Amino acid sequence: MTDAALIIFTRNPELGKCKTRLAATIGDANALEVYKFLLDHTVAITEELPFDRYVFYSEQLHRDDRWNDTIFKKEVQVSGDLGQKMQAAFELLFSKGYSRVAVIGSDLFDLRSEDLISGLEMLQDHEVVLGPAQDGGYYFLGLTEMHPQLFKNKNWGTDTVYKDTLNDLGEKKLGKLPVRNDIDYFEDIKDKPEFKPFIPKHLL
């Protein structure tokens, strides 16, 4: 076991339950295909990383799916809001003996393996590492120990999350990754050729 681990939060890909804000424009079926495409991208950038990787499923754990059981360790998210889910995941991995733990989502087409390696490496001399998202949230949170305040009193999914998280950190030594854009709305995919197959013809 390495001393570092990456948590990957993923939603079970089900029609009508994925990328609902995007689905409002392109439809549930296309939004589901976009999410599967993003899941495959996340697999591709994480399957050869030099540290342990844990996939935390939103509903139930799956075997023999796109997340290779010999590469990815698998858990299920606890119930509650995003903060409660992340706090429980971090607590579990710290209890397993890891000294550097980070979490990402699974819907970042801009994300690269190098970002994840860099973020975990920063934790060797920073207490917290954040990857800010363009929408005011963050796509990467890395910790060397628990800071419970980071998971409380946040309006998850809004543009205040990153700012409120910075306020909670106080004097802690913070490392930052480059800003990246997650995929939530039609505007996030409409100009990217990779997503053209998922966009209805009348919207092209």
LINPEZI-V316277 format. One record per backbone hydrogen bond with DSSP energy under -1.0 kcal/mol. CO is the residue of the C=O (numbers start at 1). NH is the residue of the N-H. If there is no record, write none. Layout:
CO & NH
CO & NH
This chain:
3 & 99
3 & 100
4 & 52
5 & 102
6 & 54
7 & 104
8 & 56
10 & 58
12 & 14
14 & 17
19 & 23
20 & 24
22 & 25
22 & 26
23 & 27
27 & 31
28 & 32
29 & 33
30 & 34
31 & 35
32 & 36
33 & 37
34 & 38
35 & 39
36 & 40
37 & 41
38 & 42
39 & 43
40 & 44
41 & 45
43 & 47
46 & 49
52 & 6
53 & 73
54 & 8
55 & 75
56 & 10
57 & 77
66 & 68
68 & 71
68 & 72
73 & 55
75 & 57
81 & 85
82 & 86
83 & 87
84 & 88
85 & 89
86 & 90
87 & 91
88 & 92
89 & 93
90 & 94
91 & 95
93 & 98
94 & 97
100 & 5
101 & 143
102 & 7
103 & 141
104 & 9
107 & 183
112 & 116
113 & 117
114 & 118
115 & 119
116 & 120
117 & 121
118 & 122
121 & 124
122 & 125
127 & 144
128 & 175
129 & 142
130 & 177
131 & 139
132 & 180
133 & 136
136 & 162
137 & 133
140 & 131
141 & 103
142 & 129
143 & 101
147 & 150
148 & 151
149 & 152
154 & 156
155 & 158
158 & 161
160 & 164
161 & 165
162 & 166
163 & 167
164 & 168
165 & 169
169 & 172
173 & 127
173 & 128
175 & 130
180 & 134
185 & 188
186 & 189
186 & 190
189 & 192
192 & 195
193 & 196
195 & 198
196 & 199
200 & 203
201 & 204
